[in-house]
């Protein structure tokens, strides 16, 4: 009976490790730039995809409709609702332009759904 329980415990541990190996962390970056003479901000979300001047890379919902954010917090809340976890946040400033804020997020995806597989 004891060896049977040991075998079950080992099987469950191996199974849990196998499930973790099938997940891959993916990252995205939210860049929030203040608009000149406005209280509004421009939000850009970079998922690491190739960008082109000829392709519309703006974030869209499942129906293909453009998602517009009211503020930086609106964009951060959107990512939080979609299970993205904040990793880091930092500003970058220059003398002639408004501050640009960067927010890095991560989320686990099944390995089969990620690029490179």
N, C-alpha and C positions, 0 to 999 in steps of 0.2 A: 504494500500500500504506500509506503514511504517513497519508493522509487517511482511509483506512478505519479504522485504529487510533484516530485522533483522534475519528472519529465514534462508535466504540464506547465510548471513554472518556467522551465527553460524554453519551451515552445512559445509561451506568451512573451517572454523577453525578446526572443529572436523576432517574433512577429512585430513587436512594437518598434524594434530597430529598423526592420524592413520598411515599415510605414514611414518613419522619419526620413529614410534615405530617398523615398519617392517624392519628397517635397524639396523645392528650391526657393531660396529667398530671392526676390526681385526688388529693385529699388526704383524710385522716381524722385524727381526734384521739382518742387514748386518754386517758381521765381516770381516775386511780386515787385513790380516797379511802379512808383508813384508817377502820376501824370502831372505834367507842368500846368500850373494854375488851376488845379482841380483837387478835390478831396478823394476822387476815385483812383483805383489802382488797376494796372494791367496784370493779369494772372496768366502765366505760361506754365504748363505741366510737361516735363520732359520724362518720357518713359524709356529713353535710350534708343528710340527708333530713328531710322534714317530720315532726315528732313530734306525737303525740296521746296524751292520757290514756286514750283508748279503744282504742289499738292497741299491741300488744306489739312494741316496737322492739328487743328484746334480740337479740343475735347468735345465729344458728342455722346448723347445718351444712346440707349439700345435701339431707339427709333431713328437714329441719325440726326436728331435735332441738336443744334449747338447749345452747349451748357454755358450759361452766363453766370458769373459770380458777382454778388453785391460788394464783397470785400475780401480781404485776405482770410479772415476768420470763416467766411462762408466757404471758401475753397478748402481750408483745412478741415472744417466740419464735414464737407462732402467726402474727403478722403477717409476720415475717421469712420464715417458710416459705412464705407466700403472696405473696412477692416485693414486699412493701411495704418502702420504705427510710426510715429515720429521718432527719427533717429537723431537729427541734429538741425539746428537753426542758426543762421549767421547772417549779418548784414555785410554788404560791400558798398563802399561809398567812394565817390570821386568829387573833386572840387567843383566841377561844372554841372553835375547831374544829381538828381535826387537819389536817396539811398535805394539800393536794390536788396531785397531780403530773399534769402534762399532757405528752403525747408526741405530736408531729405527724409523720405519715408521708405519703409520696407514692408513687404507682405509676402507670406508663403503661398506658393502655387504648386499644384501637382507638376512634377517634372515633365510630364508629357505635354503640358500646355505652354512650356517656355521655349524660347528660341534655342537653337543648337541641338534639339532632340528630334 
